[in-house]
Amino acid sequence: MKIPILDLKSQYNQIKEEIQAAINHVLESGQFIMGEEVQLFEAEVASYLGVKHAIGVNSGTDALTIGLKALGIGIGDEVITTPFSFFATAESISNVGAKPIFADVDPLTFNINPQEIIPKITPKTKAIMPVHLYGRPAAMSEIMEIAAQYSLKIIEDCAQSFGAKYQDKYTGNIGNVGAFSFFPSKNLGAYGDGGLIVTNNPKIAEIARMLRTHGAKKKYQNEILGYNSRLDTLQAAILRVKLKYLDNWNQERYRVAKLYDHLLIDIPEIIRPQLVDGHVFHQYTIRLKDRDRVSQELAEKGISTMIYYPIPQDRLPVYQGQYPVNQFSDLLSAEVLSLPIWPELDKPTIQHIVETLKQIVEKISH
């Protein structure tokens, strides 16, 4: 029995006819760049998230970069973020000329610890970039209070949290800007790269729209230096189909997480992620000692796992030696292991994964 970390085929088979029809519609229209499907998707996704403006771009990384630029973040500025995230988080900050400042995480939530933010604030600090890691919203109430107290902007990295809710709002609709990824593995994934910027500020939206098309409101009338970062019409059409199913898929992910939680409760060597309202479980990530050995032995038995992330951002070669130790970020990088999860994952398969995992952990611990 071979079990992948993610199976997109079962999802595709459910919506195959709708996807093919959407693709064919775009092919027949001949409008492949900024076609009608892009505007329709932007309107529908803005309505879903409850935001006034949604701007499609070609990746989650560009969503972060353009979002920062639209907020006026640039050379000499500092942006406080988490060290425990994919490199695009810090990379986007560096690529606009600012400096990422890393505040340690809460090991129970995997997200930035608000108490660690205030000591990192300096006169150069202009923004906070929380990451809703694995689909769990960060502690936005506390982060918003800090931002208000110190007059800081907030850009939410929502790459893994589409559809996640914090209190009564979707992630992305809490700070000044939200940035999403539509990488195929995401809860709302395209069939290629794609990203989205959301905001309720019309000025930020206007600048973001200019930045994605070479800094121009009108073709050949470039007003600022920008990027070539547009959401493909084909991807927008695919995302329009998938958006209709997202709530159900996220509910099914939560079902999978609850079953894992129930089955893993008798394995004391494993720290389970918390089940909290609003979590969409882009990943189901446990913590355990001897993580690498466990992962290898699971692979030998046909069960795929992933390590998100084996090296914190502040420990990567590009930043190495520039930052002090972040205790819990370093700890998590040595212990986290993401188990297979997708909406259609069935109970017998989950039981097999957990039973195999239990046997391996017991063998190692004894």
Secondary structure, 3 states (H helix, E strand, C coil): CCECCCCCHHHHHHHHHHHHHHHHHHHHHCCCECCHHHHHHHHHHHHHHCCCEEEEECCHHHHHHHHHHHCCCCCCCEEEECCCCCCHHHHHHHHCCCEEEECCECCCCCCECHHHHHHHCCCCEEEEECECHHHCCCCHHHHHHHHHHHCCEEEEECCCCCCCEECCEECCCCCCEEEEECCCCCCCCCCCCCEEEEECCHHHHHHHHHHHECCECCCCCECCCCCECCCEHHHHHHHHHHHCCHHHHHHHHHHHHHHHHHHHCCCCCCECCCCCCCCCCCCEEEECCCHHHHHHHHHHCCECCECCCCCCHHHCCCCCCCCCCCHHHHHHHHHEEEECCCCCCCHHHHHHHHHHHHHHHHHHHC
